[in-house]
Amino acid sequence: MIKIQQKNFDVKAELEALKGNNHSIGGICSFIGLVREMAENKKLSAMTLEQYPGMTEKVIKKIENEALQRWSLHSTLIIHRFGRLKPGEQIVLVAAASAHREVTFEACHFLIDFLKTRAPFWKLEETQDGNSWVAARDSDETAVANWKHPKQV
Amino acid sequence: MKIVYFAWVREKTGISEEVLEKLPDNVKTVADLIEWQKLRGSGFTDAFSDPKIIRVAINQEYSSQDHPIEANDEIAFFPPVTGGR
């Protein structure tokens, strides 16, 4: 399930919906991304997430399909917000449900790493020094590259 | 051909999307289109001054700059993406 939305999300309700009435699910792992107050050494007043409508859904669908092929999962959930957000607000929710816990941790980690480097989002940070676009980090690409040479599990 | 721009590429060019009807015959690839964009004026010249940092999608799929372009393509120019958290 993929949701790209401006409005906030209720983590408890979303995870309940992911679980549904499926009693074969033994565990759900989730990750919640928040707007951090400090950007480098500056205090952030807000952040605006811009996206490429249409392509965002396509790219995330591919990432989700790859996770579903790679691990034995019951289901996954990806919610990504766009628009202007304040420090402390929720940006992203990623969750994976499976019969056993190990695959849910791995799938969740995989999903957030790929969202970060593949989903067409751009962040504009507002600080007392003005507005600036967040540059991509090499460490994010390294995280994705590591998934291409996975350890045996 | 529909062209869309995001983030600072959009800010520098001053437009978020446009339709280009007639391109010169020698504009055959994304790289050619970038070179052509550089000649359009100050905002475009600035946005496309360093093609290495420009990312491209053709019809909403990531593409390399040596990819050929077609008249009915949707071409997007943007900086490297920074999703997630």
Interface residues (C-beta under 8 A of the other chain):
Chain A: G33 L34 V35 R36 E50 Y52 G54 M55 K58 H80 I91 V92 I112 D113 L115 K116 T117 R118 A119 P120 F121 W122 K123 L124 W133 V134 A135 A136
Chain B: V4 F6 A7 W8 A57 Q60 E61 A76 F78 P79 P80 V81 T82 G83 G84 R85
